[in-house]
Amino acid sequence: MGKPELKIDPELIQQARAAGVNVDYIAERAIRLELQRADPAGAEARARKWAEENAEAIADYNRRIRERGLIGDEFRKW
């Protein structure tokens, strides 16, 4: 599989980056949302795969939160 090729107006990309817009994030997010709309079952499968691949890190994060609490807990008023 070759490198994916996107054809987006280079001037538009330049303007967006100059304005501080994270073009890569926006493009990836838009593609994910469109895939979710176009192929809900596939989106669910990708989400499950991601959760499985990251289960160890998620469990470690949850363990640290249980042990240490959230950053800024001491400042919460609720």
N, CA, C and O atoms as a Maestro MAE file, in Angstrom:
{
 s_m_m2io_version
 :::
 2.0.0
}

f_m_ct {
 s_m_title
 :::
 protein
 m_atom[312] {
  # First column is atom index #
  i_m_mmod_type
  r_m_x_coord
  r_m_y_coord
  r_m_z_coord
  i_m_residue_number
  s_m_chain_name
  s_m_pdb_residue_name
  s_m_pdb_atom_name
  i_m_atomic_number
  :::
  1 25 0.850 -1.172 0.000 1 A "MET " " N  " 7
  2 3 0.000 0.000 0.000 1 A "MET " " CA " 6
  3 2 0.894 1.232 0.000 1 A "MET " " C  " 6
  4 15 1.754 1.377 0.869 1 A "MET " " O  " 8
  5 25 0.696 2.120 -0.971 2 A "GLY " " N  " 7
  6 3 1.499 3.325 -1.072 2 A "GLY " " CA " 6
  7 2 1.040 4.399 -0.101 2 A "GLY " " C  " 6
  8 15 0.032 4.263 0.593 2 A "GLY " " O  " 8
  9 25 1.808 5.456 -0.082 3 A "LYS " " N  " 7
  10 3 1.480 6.589 0.781 3 A "LYS " " CA " 6
  11 2 0.181 7.228 0.312 3 A "LYS " " C  " 6
  12 15 0.018 7.476 -0.882 3 A "LYS " " O  " 8
  13 25 -0.749 7.502 1.230 4 A "PRO " " N  " 7
  14 3 -2.009 8.141 0.840 4 A "PRO " " CA " 6
  15 2 -1.742 9.528 0.260 4 A "PRO " " C  " 6
  16 15 -0.854 10.248 0.714 4 A "PRO " " O  " 8
  17 25 -2.509 9.874 -0.724 5 A "GLU " " N  " 7
  18 3 -2.340 11.171 -1.373 5 A "GLU " " CA " 6
  19 2 -3.622 11.985 -1.222 5 A "GLU " " C  " 6
  20 15 -4.710 11.533 -1.578 5 A "GLU " " O  " 8
  21 25 -3.469 13.190 -0.688 6 A "LEU " " N  " 7
  22 3 -4.591 14.105 -0.570 6 A "LEU " " CA " 6
  23 2 -4.365 15.265 -1.520 6 A "LEU " " C  " 6
  24 15 -3.246 15.760 -1.652 6 A "LEU " " O  " 8
  25 25 -5.410 15.689 -2.169 7 A "LYS " " N  " 7
  26 3 -5.318 16.825 -3.078 7 A "LYS " " CA " 6
  27 2 -6.134 17.966 -2.484 7 A "LYS " " C  " 6
  28 15 -7.347 18.061 -2.672 7 A "LYS " " O  " 8
  29 25 -5.426 18.824 -1.762 8 A "ILE " " N  " 7
  30 3 -6.048 19.979 -1.130 8 A "ILE " " CA " 6
  31 2 -5.287 21.209 -1.621 8 A "ILE " " C  " 6
  32 15 -4.063 21.186 -1.743 8 A "ILE " " O  " 8
  33 25 -6.010 22.255 -1.894 9 A "ASP " " N  " 7
  34 3 -5.422 23.498 -2.373 9 A "ASP " " CA " 6
  35 2 -4.276 23.911 -1.448 9 A "ASP " " C  " 6
  36 15 -4.523 24.223 -0.282 9 A "ASP " " O  " 8
  37 25 -3.031 23.923 -1.932 10 A "PRO " " N  " 7
  38 3 -1.881 24.260 -1.088 10 A "PRO " " CA " 6
  39 2 -1.990 25.652 -0.459 10 A "PRO " " C  " 6
  40 15 -1.533 25.864 0.665 10 A "PRO " " O  " 8
  41 25 -2.591 26.595 -1.178 11 A "GLU " " N  " 7
  42 3 -2.752 27.939 -0.629 11 A "GLU " " CA " 6
  43 2 -3.696 27.910 0.572 11 A "GLU " " C  " 6
  44 15 -3.474 28.608 1.561 11 A "GLU " " O  " 8
  45 25 -4.737 27.106 0.480 12 A "LEU " " N  " 7
  46 3 -5.680 26.958 1.585 12 A "LEU " " CA " 6
  47 2 -4.976 26.375 2.811 12 A "LEU " " C  " 6
  48 15 -5.179 26.840 3.933 12 A "LEU " " O  " 8
  49 25 -4.159 25.367 2.588 13 A "ILE " " N  " 7
  50 3 -3.388 24.744 3.673 13 A "ILE " " CA " 6
  51 2 -2.464 25.776 4.304 13 A "ILE " " C  " 6
  52 15 -2.381 25.878 5.528 13 A "ILE " " O  " 8
  53 25 -1.781 26.528 3.478 14 A "GLN " " N  " 7
  54 3 -0.847 27.543 3.974 14 A "GLN " " CA " 6
  55 2 -1.579 28.593 4.805 14 A "GLN " " C  " 6
  56 15 -1.102 28.979 5.872 14 A "GLN " " O  " 8
  57 25 -2.724 29.054 4.329 15 A "GLN " " N  " 7
  58 3 -3.501 30.052 5.067 15 A "GLN " " CA " 6
  59 2 -3.967 29.494 6.413 15 A "GLN " " C  " 6
  60 15 -3.904 30.174 7.437 15 A "GLN " " O  " 8
  61 25 -4.431 28.255 6.389 16 A "ALA " " N  " 7
  62 3 -4.917 27.636 7.627 16 A "ALA " " CA " 6
  63 2 -3.778 27.497 8.635 16 A "ALA " " C  " 6
  64 15 -3.945 27.826 9.809 16 A "ALA " " O  " 8
  65 25 -2.637 27.018 8.187 17 A "ARG " " N  " 7
  66 3 -1.491 26.855 9.097 17 A "ARG " " CA " 6
  67 2 -1.018 28.202 9.619 17 A "ARG " " C  " 6
  68 15 -0.661 28.323 10.791 17 A "ARG " " O  " 8
  69 25 -1.013 29.213 8.761 18 A "ALA " " N  " 7
  70 3 -0.607 30.557 9.187 18 A "ALA " " CA " 6
  71 2 -1.554 31.094 10.256 18 A "ALA " " C  " 6
  72 15 -1.146 31.876 11.115 18 A "ALA " " O  " 8
  73 25 -2.798 30.681 10.204 19 A "ALA " " N  " 7
  74 3 -3.795 31.114 11.196 19 A "ALA " " CA " 6
  75 2 -3.775 30.241 12.448 19 A "ALA " " C  " 6
  76 15 -4.572 30.443 13.363 19 A "ALA " " O  " 8
  77 25 -2.857 29.265 12.487 20 A "GLY " " N  " 7
  78 3 -2.747 28.400 13.657 20 A "GLY " " CA " 6
  79 2 -3.703 27.231 13.664 20 A "GLY " " C  " 6
  80 15 -3.908 26.598 14.700 20 A "GLY " " O  " 8
  81 25 -4.291 26.938 12.514 21 A "VAL " " N  " 7
  82 3 -5.234 25.824 12.410 21 A "VAL " " CA " 6
  83 2 -4.445 24.519 12.265 21 A "VAL " " C  " 6
  84 15 -3.545 24.422 11.431 21 A "VAL " " O  " 8
  85 25 -4.782 23.532 13.068 22 A "ASN " " N  " 7
  86 3 -4.135 22.228 12.994 22 A "ASN " " CA " 6
  87 2 -4.806 21.433 11.872 22 A "ASN " " C  " 6
  88 15 -5.757 20.686 12.103 22 A "ASN " " O  " 8
  89 25 -4.301 21.607 10.676 23 A "VAL " " N  " 7
  90 3 -4.903 21.025 9.473 23 A "VAL " " CA " 6
  91 2 -4.923 19.502 9.536 23 A "VAL " " C  " 6
  92 15 -5.917 18.881 9.159 23 A "VAL " " O  " 8
  93 25 -3.848 18.904 10.003 24 A "ASP " " N  " 7
  94 3 -3.776 17.445 10.062 24 A "ASP " " CA " 6
  95 2 -4.853 16.885 10.984 24 A "ASP " " C  " 6
  96 15 -5.512 15.898 10.656 24 A "ASP " " O  " 8
  97 25 -5.027 17.528 12.147 25 A "TYR " " N  " 7
  98 3 -6.046 17.071 13.098 25 A "TYR " " CA " 6
  99 2 -7.440 17.206 12.488 25 A "TYR " " C  " 6
  100 15 -8.255 16.287 12.571 25 A "TYR " " O  " 8
  101 25 -7.702 18.349 11.882 26 A "ILE " " N  " 7
  102 3 -9.028 18.588 11.301 26 A "ILE " " CA " 6
  103 2 -9.326 17.584 10.191 26 A "ILE " " C  " 6
  104 15 -10.429 17.042 10.117 26 A "ILE " " O  " 8
  105 25 -8.348 17.340 9.337 27 A "ALA " " N  " 7
  106 3 -8.549 16.394 8.235 27 A "ALA " " CA " 6
  107 2 -8.810 14.992 8.775 27 A "ALA " " C  " 6
  108 15 -9.725 14.308 8.317 27 A "ALA " " O  " 8
  109 25 -8.006 14.566 9.747 28 A "GLU " " N  " 7
  110 3 -8.193 13.227 10.305 28 A "GLU " " CA " 6
  111 2 -9.552 13.112 10.984 28 A "GLU " " C  " 6
  112 15 -10.254 12.117 10.807 28 A "GLU " " O  " 8
  113 25 -9.923 14.121 11.757 29 A "ARG " " N  " 7
  114 3 -11.214 14.116 12.457 29 A "ARG " " CA " 6
  115 2 -12.374 14.069 11.463 29 A "ARG " " C  " 6
  116 15 -13.334 13.325 11.661 29 A "ARG " " O  " 8
  117 25 -12.285 14.858 10.404 30 A "ALA " " N  " 7
  118 3 -13.350 14.878 9.404 30 A "ALA " " CA " 6
  119 2 -13.471 13.525 8.711 30 A "ALA " " C  " 6
  120 15 -14.582 13.061 8.453 30 A "ALA " " O  " 8
  121 25 -12.355 12.896 8.410 31 A "ILE " " N  " 7
  122 3 -12.382 11.581 7.764 31 A "ILE " " CA " 6
  123 2 -12.996 10.549 8.704 31 A "ILE " " C  " 6
  124 15 -13.813 9.730 8.283 31 A "ILE " " O  " 8
  125 25 -12.604 10.588 9.978 32 A "ARG " " N  " 7
  126 3 -13.176 9.641 10.947 32 A "ARG " " CA " 6
  127 2 -14.695 9.821 11.067 32 A "ARG " " C  " 6
  128 15 -15.441 8.842 11.082 32 A "ARG " " O  " 8
  129 25 -15.139 11.064 11.150 33 A "LEU " " N  " 7
  130 3 -16.579 11.314 11.252 33 A "LEU " " CA " 6
  131 2 -17.326 10.848 10.008 33 A "LEU " " C  " 6
  132 15 -18.413 10.279 10.109 33 A "LEU " " O  " 8
  133 25 -16.750 11.085 8.853 34 A "GLU " " N  " 7
  134 3 -17.385 10.650 7.607 34 A "GLU " " CA " 6
  135 2 -17.436 9.125 7.523 34 A "GLU " " C  " 6
  136 15 -18.436 8.558 7.082 34 A "GLU " " O  " 8
  137 25 -16.359 8.464 7.946 35 A "LEU " " N  " 7
  138 3 -16.353 6.995 7.971 35 A "LEU " " CA " 6
  139 2 -17.405 6.469 8.934 35 A "LEU " " C  " 6
  140 15 -18.077 5.477 8.650 35 A "LEU " " O  " 8
  141 25 -17.544 7.133 10.069 36 A "GLN " " N  " 7
  142 3 -18.555 6.715 11.039 36 A "GLN " " CA " 6
  143 2 -19.953 6.820 10.433 36 A "GLN " " C  " 6
  144 15 -20.801 5.955 10.653 36 A "GLN " " O  " 8
  145 25 -20.186 7.887 9.670 37 A "ARG " " N  " 7
  146 3 -21.483 8.065 9.035 37 A "ARG " " CA " 6
  147 2 -21.684 7.060 7.902 37 A "ARG " " C  " 6
  148 15 -22.759 6.475 7.773 37 A "ARG " " O  " 8
  149 25 -20.661 6.863 7.091 38 A "ALA " " N  " 7
  150 3 -20.773 6.012 5.912 38 A "ALA " " CA " 6
  151 2 -20.740 4.518 6.255 38 A "ALA " " C  " 6
  152 15 -21.355 3.706 5.563 38 A "ALA " " O  " 8
  153 25 -20.024 4.160 7.318 39 A "ASP " " N  " 7
  154 3 -19.843 2.746 7.665 39 A "ASP " " CA " 6
  155 2 -19.870 2.575 9.181 39 A "ASP " " C  " 6
  156 15 -18.830 2.338 9.796 39 A "ASP " " O  " 8
  157 25 -21.064 2.695 9.797 40 A "PRO " " N  " 7
  158 3 -21.138 2.610 11.256 40 A "PRO " " CA " 6
  159 2 -20.571 1.307 11.826 40 A "PRO " " C  " 6
  160 15 -19.913 1.327 12.866 40 A "PRO " " O  " 8
  161 25 -20.816 0.191 11.169 41 A "ALA " " N  " 7
  162 3 -20.305 -1.090 11.669 41 A "ALA " " CA " 6
  163 2 -18.788 -1.110 11.628 41 A "ALA " " C  " 6
  164 15 -18.140 -1.599 12.553 41 A "ALA " " O  " 8
  165 25 -18.228 -0.581 10.558 42 A "GLY " " N  " 7
  166 3 -16.767 -0.508 10.450 42 A "GLY " " CA " 6
  167 2 -16.180 0.425 11.490 42 A "GLY " " C  " 6
  168 15 -15.113 0.150 12.040 42 A "GLY " " O  " 8
  169 25 -16.868 1.533 11.768 43 A "ALA " " N  " 7
  170 3 -16.400 2.477 12.779 43 A "ALA " " CA " 6
  171 2 -16.394 1.802 14.149 43 A "ALA " " C  " 6
  172 15 -15.459 1.985 14.929 43 A "ALA " " O  " 8
  173 25 -17.427 1.029 14.441 44 A "GLU " " N  " 7
  174 3 -17.473 0.309 15.713 44 A "GLU " " CA " 6
  175 2 -16.351 -0.709 15.802 44 A "GLU " " C  " 6
  176 15 -15.739 -0.870 16.857 44 A "GLU " " O  " 8
  177 25 -16.078 -1.397 14.701 45 A "ALA " " N  " 7
  178 3 -14.994 -2.381 14.686 45 A "ALA " " CA " 6
  179 2 -13.645 -1.693 14.908 45 A "ALA " " C  " 6
  180 15 -12.802 -2.203 15.647 45 A "ALA " " O  " 8
  181 25 -13.440 -0.538 14.269 46 A "ARG " " N  " 7
  182 3 -12.186 0.207 14.464 46 A "ARG " " CA " 6
  183 2 -12.060 0.684 15.906 46 A "ARG " " C  " 6
  184 15 -10.971 0.652 16.478 46 A "ARG " " O  " 8
  185 25 -13.167 1.126 16.496 47 A "ALA " " N  " 7
  186 3 -13.141 1.584 17.890 47 A "ALA " " CA " 6
  187 2 -12.817 0.426 18.833 47 A "ALA " " C  " 6
  188 15 -12.036 0.583 19.772 47 A "ALA " " O  " 8
  189 25 -13.419 -0.732 18.578 48 A "ARG " " N  " 7
  190 3 -13.122 -1.910 19.408 48 A "ARG " " CA " 6
  191 2 -11.654 -2.303 19.282 48 A "ARG " " C  " 6
  192 15 -10.996 -2.603 20.278 48 A "ARG " " O  " 8
  193 25 -11.147 -2.299 18.055 49 A "LYS " " N  " 7
  194 3 -9.743 -2.658 17.823 49 A "LYS " " CA " 6
  195 2 -8.830 -1.690 18.564 49 A "LYS " " C  " 6
  196 15 -7.864 -2.109 19.202 49 A "LYS " " O  " 8
  197 25 -9.137 -0.386 18.482 50 A "TRP " " N  " 7
  198 3 -8.330 0.612 19.171 50 A "TRP " " CA " 6
  199 2 -8.351 0.359 20.678 50 A "TRP " " C  " 6
  200 15 -7.310 0.406 21.334 50 A "TRP " " O  " 8
  201 25 -9.539 0.091 21.224 51 A "ALA " " N  " 7
  202 3 -9.664 -0.150 22.662 51 A "ALA " " CA " 6
  203 2 -8.879 -1.399 23.073 51 A "ALA " " C  " 6
  204 15 -8.240 -1.411 24.125 51 A "ALA " " O  " 8
  205 25 -8.924 -2.437 22.256 52 A "GLU " " N  " 7
  206 3 -8.163 -3.650 22.548 52 A "GLU " " CA " 6
  207 2 -6.669 -3.379 22.509 52 A "GLU " " C  " 6
  208 15 -5.929 -3.817 23.389 52 A "GLU " " O  " 8
  209 25 -6.224 -2.654 21.484 53 A "GLU " " N  " 7
  210 3 -4.796 -2.353 21.334 53 A "GLU " " CA " 6
  211 2 -4.279 -1.451 22.455 53 A "GLU " " C  " 6
  212 15 -3.092 -1.482 22.778 53 A "GLU " " O  " 8
  213 25 -5.156 -0.658 23.042 54 A "ASN " " N  " 7
  214 3 -4.750 0.294 24.072 54 A "ASN " " CA " 6
  215 2 -5.252 -0.082 25.460 54 A "ASN " " C  " 6
  216 15 -5.185 0.730 26.383 54 A "ASN " " O  " 8
  217 25 -5.750 -1.297 25.617 55 A "ALA " " N  " 7
  218 3 -6.347 -1.728 26.888 55 A "ALA " " CA " 6
  219 2 -5.353 -1.618 28.044 55 A "ALA " " C  " 6
  220 15 -5.728 -1.195 29.137 55 A "ALA " " O  " 8
  221 25 -4.121 -1.984 27.825 56 A "GLU " " N  " 7
  222 3 -3.122 -1.934 28.897 56 A "GLU " " CA " 6
  223 2 -2.883 -0.490 29.352 56 A "GLU " " C  " 6
  224 15 -2.837 -0.216 30.551 56 A "GLU " " O  " 8
  225 25 -2.734 0.417 28.409 57 A "ALA " " N  " 7
  226 3 -2.508 1.829 28.755 57 A "ALA " " CA " 6
  227 2 -3.735 2.425 29.442 57 A "ALA " " C  " 6
  228 15 -3.598 3.208 30.382 57 A "ALA " " O  " 8
  229 25 -4.926 2.061 28.984 58 A "ILE " " N  " 7
  230 3 -6.164 2.559 29.596 58 A "ILE " " CA " 6
  231 2 -6.283 2.053 31.032 58 A "ILE " " C  " 6
  232 15 -6.642 2.810 31.934 58 A "ILE " " O  " 8
  233 25 -5.982 0.779 31.237 59 A "ALA " " N  " 7
  234 3 -6.046 0.202 32.584 59 A "ALA " " CA " 6
  235 2 -5.029 0.876 33.496 59 A "ALA " " C  " 6
  236 15 -5.331 1.157 34.656 59 A "ALA " " O  " 8
  237 25 -3.827 1.137 32.987 60 A "ASP " " N  " 7
  238 3 -2.799 1.804 33.776 60 A "ASP " " CA " 6
  239 2 -3.237 3.219 34.143 60 A "ASP " " C  " 6
  240 15 -3.065 3.646 35.284 60 A "ASP " " O  " 8
  241 25 -3.794 3.939 33.193 61 A "TYR " " N  " 7
  242 3 -4.286 5.290 33.449 61 A "TYR " " CA " 6
  243 2 -5.375 5.270 34.523 61 A "TYR " " C  " 6
  244 15 -5.330 6.060 35.466 61 A "TYR " " O  " 8
  245 25 -6.346 4.374 34.383 62 A "ASN " " N  " 7
  246 3 -7.436 4.271 35.358 62 A "ASN " " CA " 6
  247 2 -6.915 3.912 36.749 62 A "ASN " " C  " 6
  248 15 -7.424 4.418 37.749 62 A "ASN " " O  " 8
  249 25 -5.903 3.040 36.818 63 A "ARG " " N  " 7
  250 3 -5.294 2.676 38.099 63 A "ARG " " CA " 6
  251 2 -4.641 3.900 38.740 63 A "ARG " " C  " 6
  252 15 -4.809 4.134 39.937 63 A "ARG " " O  " 8
  253 25 -3.899 4.681 37.956 64 A "ARG " " N  " 7
  254 3 -3.244 5.879 38.496 64 A "ARG " " CA " 6
  255 2 -4.267 6.897 39.000 64 A "ARG " " C  " 6
  256 15 -4.048 7.536 40.029 64 A "ARG " " O  " 8
  257 25 -5.375 7.049 38.286 65 A "ILE " " N  " 7
  258 3 -6.415 7.976 38.719 65 A "ILE " " CA " 6
  259 2 -7.033 7.506 40.038 65 A "ILE " " C  " 6
  260 15 -7.269 8.313 40.937 65 A "ILE " " O  " 8
  261 25 -7.295 6.205 40.154 66 A "ARG " " N  " 7
  262 3 -7.846 5.658 41.405 66 A "ARG " " CA " 6
  263 2 -6.886 5.907 42.568 66 A "ARG " " C  " 6
  264 15 -7.315 6.269 43.664 66 A "ARG " " O  " 8
  265 25 -5.588 5.713 42.329 67 A "GLU " " N  " 7
  266 3 -4.597 5.850 43.392 67 A "GLU " " CA " 6
  267 2 -4.301 7.304 43.742 67 A "GLU " " C  " 6
  268 15 -4.172 7.645 44.918 67 A "GLU " " O  " 8
  269 25 -4.192 8.159 42.731 68 A "ARG " " N  " 7
  270 3 -3.726 9.537 42.950 68 A "ARG " " CA " 6
  271 2 -4.809 10.593 42.802 68 A "ARG " " C  " 6
  272 15 -4.638 11.728 43.247 68 A "ARG " " O  " 8
  273 25 -5.920 10.228 42.182 69 A "GLY " " N  " 7
  274 3 -6.957 11.209 41.901 69 A "GLY " " CA " 6
  275 2 -6.613 12.010 40.648 69 A "GLY " " C  " 6
  276 15 -5.577 11.796 40.019 69 A "GLY " " O  " 8
  277 25 -7.496 12.928 40.306 70 A "LEU " " N  " 7
  278 3 -7.296 13.766 39.128 70 A "LEU " " CA " 6
  279 2 -6.463 14.989 39.476 70 A "LEU " " C  " 6
  280 15 -6.500 15.473 40.607 70 A "LEU " " O  " 8
  281 25 -5.718 15.480 38.511 71 A "ILE " " N  " 7
  282 3 -4.965 16.713 38.708 71 A "ILE " " CA " 6
  283 2 -5.972 17.831 38.978 71 A "ILE " " C  " 6
  284 15 -6.950 17.988 38.247 71 A "ILE " " O  " 8
  285 25 -5.726 18.593 40.019 72 A "GLY " " N  " 7
  286 3 -6.602 19.714 40.343 72 A "GLY " " CA " 6
  287 2 -7.769 19.349 41.241 72 A "GLY " " C  " 6
  288 15 -8.608 20.202 41.532 72 A "GLY " " O  " 8
  289 25 -7.846 18.093 41.690 73 A "ASP " " N  " 7
  290 3 -8.956 17.701 42.572 73 A "ASP " " CA " 6
  291 2 -9.061 18.610 43.798 73 A "ASP " " C  " 6
  292 15 -10.157 18.900 44.278 73 A "ASP " " O  " 8
  293 25 -7.921 19.048 44.288 74 A "GLU " " N  " 7
  294 3 -7.938 19.871 45.501 74 A "GLU " " CA " 6
  295 2 -8.577 21.241 45.278 74 A "GLU " " C  " 6
  296 15 -8.936 21.924 46.237 74 A "GLU " " O  " 8
  297 25 -8.720 21.639 44.015 75 A "PHE " " N  " 7
  298 3 -9.306 22.941 43.694 75 A "PHE " " CA " 6
  299 2 -10.795 22.861 43.364 75 A "PHE " " C  " 6
  300 15 -11.460 23.889 43.235 75 A "PHE " " O  " 8
  301 25 -11.309 21.667 43.228 76 A "ARG " " N  " 7
  302 3 -12.725 21.504 42.846 76 A "ARG " " CA " 6
  303 2 -13.635 21.889 43.989 76 A "ARG " " C  " 6
  304 15 -13.360 21.580 45.149 76 A "ARG " " O  " 8
  305 25 -14.718 22.563 43.658 77 A "LYS " " N  " 7
  306 3 -15.695 22.992 44.660 77 A "LYS " " CA " 6
  307 2 -16.946 22.144 44.643 77 A "LYS " " C  " 6
  308 15 -17.857 22.386 45.434 77 A "LYS " " O  " 8
  309 25 -17.021 21.156 43.764 78 A "TRP " " N  " 7
  310 3 -18.224 20.338 43.658 78 A "TRP " " CA " 6
  311 2 -17.920 18.904 44.004 78 A "TRP " " C  " 6
  312 15 -18.814 18.058 43.972 78 A "TRP " " O  " 8
  :::
 }
 m_bond[311] {
  # First column is bond index #
  i_m_from
  i_m_to
  i_m_order
  :::
  1 1 2 1
  2 2 3 1
  3 3 4 2
  4 3 5 1
  5 5 6 1
  6 6 7 1
  7 7 8 2
  8 7 9 1
  9 9 10 1
  10 10 11 1
  11 11 12 2
  12 11 13 1
  13 13 14 1
  14 14 15 1
  15 15 16 2
  16 15 17 1
  17 17 18 1
  18 18 19 1
  19 19 20 2
  20 19 21 1
  21 21 22 1
  22 22 23 1
  23 23 24 2
  24 23 25 1
  25 25 26 1
  26 26 27 1
  27 27 28 2
  28 27 29 1
  29 29 30 1
  30 30 31 1
  31 31 32 2
  32 31 33 1
  33 33 34 1
  34 34 35 1
  35 35 36 2
  36 35 37 1
  37 37 38 1
  38 38 39 1
  39 39 40 2
  40 39 41 1
  41 41 42 1
  42 42 43 1
  43 43 44 2
  44 43 45 1
  45 45 46 1
  46 46 47 1
  47 47 48 2
  48 47 49 1
  49 49 50 1
  50 50 51 1
  51 51 52 2
  52 51 53 1
  53 53 54 1
  54 54 55 1
  55 55 56 2
  56 55 57 1
  57 57 58 1
  58 58 59 1
  59 59 60 2
  60 59 61 1
  61 61 62 1
  62 62 63 1
  63 63 64 2
  64 63 65 1
  65 65 66 1
  66 66 67 1
  67 67 68 2
  68 67 69 1
  69 69 70 1
  70 70 71 1
  71 71 72 2
  72 71 73 1
  73 73 74 1
  74 74 75 1
  75 75 76 2
  76 75 77 1
  77 77 78 1
  78 78 79 1
  79 79 80 2
  80 79 81 1
  81 81 82 1
  82 82 83 1
  83 83 84 2
  84 83 85 1
  85 85 86 1
  86 86 87 1
  87 87 88 2
  88 87 89 1
  89 89 90 1
  90 90 91 1
  91 91 92 2
  92 91 93 1
  93 93 94 1
  94 94 95 1
  95 95 96 2
  96 95 97 1
  97 97 98 1
  98 98 99 1
  99 99 100 2
  100 99 101 1
  101 101 102 1
  102 102 103 1
  103 103 104 2
  104 103 105 1
  105 105 106 1
  106 106 107 1
  107 107 108 2
  108 107 109 1
  109 109 110 1
  110 110 111 1
  111 111 112 2
  112 111 113 1
  113 113 114 1
  114 114 115 1
  115 115 116 2
  116 115 117 1
  117 117 118 1
  118 118 119 1
  119 119 120 2
  120 119 121 1
  121 121 122 1
  122 122 123 1
  123 123 124 2
  124 123 125 1
  125 125 126 1
  126 126 127 1
  127 127 128 2
  128 127 129 1
  129 129 130 1
  130 130 131 1
  131 131 132 2
  132 131 133 1
  133 133 134 1
  134 134 135 1
  135 135 136 2
  136 135 137 1
  137 137 138 1
  138 138 139 1
  139 139 140 2
  140 139 141 1
  141 141 142 1
  142 142 143 1
  143 143 144 2
  144 143 145 1
  145 145 146 1
  146 146 147 1
  147 147 148 2
  148 147 149 1
  149 149 150 1
  150 150 151 1
  151 151 152 2
  152 151 153 1
  153 153 154 1
  154 154 155 1
  155 155 156 2
  156 155 157 1
  157 157 158 1
  158 158 159 1
  159 159 160 2
  160 159 161 1
  161 161 162 1
  162 162 163 1
  163 163 164 2
  164 163 165 1
  165 165 166 1
  166 166 167 1
  167 167 168 2
  168 167 169 1
  169 169 170 1
  170 170 171 1
  171 171 172 2
  172 171 173 1
  173 173 174 1
  174 174 175 1
  175 175 176 2
  176 175 177 1
  177 177 178 1
  178 178 179 1
  179 179 180 2
  180 179 181 1
  181 181 182 1
  182 182 183 1
  183 183 184 2
  184 183 185 1
  185 185 186 1
  186 186 187 1
  187 187 188 2
  188 187 189 1
  189 189 190 1
  190 190 191 1
  191 191 192 2
  192 191 193 1
  193 193 194 1
  194 194 195 1
  195 195 196 2
  196 195 197 1
  197 197 198 1
  198 198 199 1
  199 199 200 2
  200 199 201 1
  201 201 202 1
  202 202 203 1
  203 203 204 2
  204 203 205 1
  205 205 206 1
  206 206 207 1
  207 207 208 2
  208 207 209 1
  209 209 210 1
  210 210 211 1
  211 211 212 2
  212 211 213 1
  213 213 214 1
  214 214 215 1
  215 215 216 2
  216 215 217 1
  217 217 218 1
  218 218 219 1
  219 219 220 2
  220 219 221 1
  221 221 222 1
  222 222 223 1
  223 223 224 2
  224 223 225 1
  225 225 226 1
  226 226 227 1
  227 227 228 2
  228 227 229 1
  229 229 230 1
  230 230 231 1
  231 231 232 2
  232 231 233 1
  233 233 234 1
  234 234 235 1
  235 235 236 2
  236 235 237 1
  237 237 238 1
  238 238 239 1
  239 239 240 2
  240 239 241 1
  241 241 242 1
  242 242 243 1
  243 243 244 2
  244 243 245 1
  245 245 246 1
  246 246 247 1
  247 247 248 2
  248 247 249 1
  249 249 250 1
  250 250 251 1
  251 251 252 2
  252 251 253 1
  253 253 254 1
  254 254 255 1
  255 255 256 2
  256 255 257 1
  257 257 258 1
  258 258 259 1
  259 259 260 2
  260 259 261 1
  261 261 262 1
  262 262 263 1
  263 263 264 2
  264 263 265 1
  265 265 266 1
  266 266 267 1
  267 267 268 2
  268 267 269 1
  269 269 270 1
  270 270 271 1
  271 271 272 2
  272 271 273 1
  273 273 274 1
  274 274 275 1
  275 275 276 2
  276 275 277 1
  277 277 278 1
  278 278 279 1
  279 279 280 2
  280 279 281 1
  281 281 282 1
  282 282 283 1
  283 283 284 2
  284 283 285 1
  285 285 286 1
  286 286 287 1
  287 287 288 2
  288 287 289 1
  289 289 290 1
  290 290 291 1
  291 291 292 2
  292 291 293 1
  293 293 294 1
  294 294 295 1
  295 295 296 2
  296 295 297 1
  297 297 298 1
  298 298 299 1
  299 299 300 2
  300 299 301 1
  301 301 302 1
  302 302 303 1
  303 303 304 2
  304 303 305 1
  305 305 306 1
  306 306 307 1
  307 307 308 2
  308 307 309 1
  309 309 310 1
  310 310 311 1
  311 311 312 2
  :::
 }
}
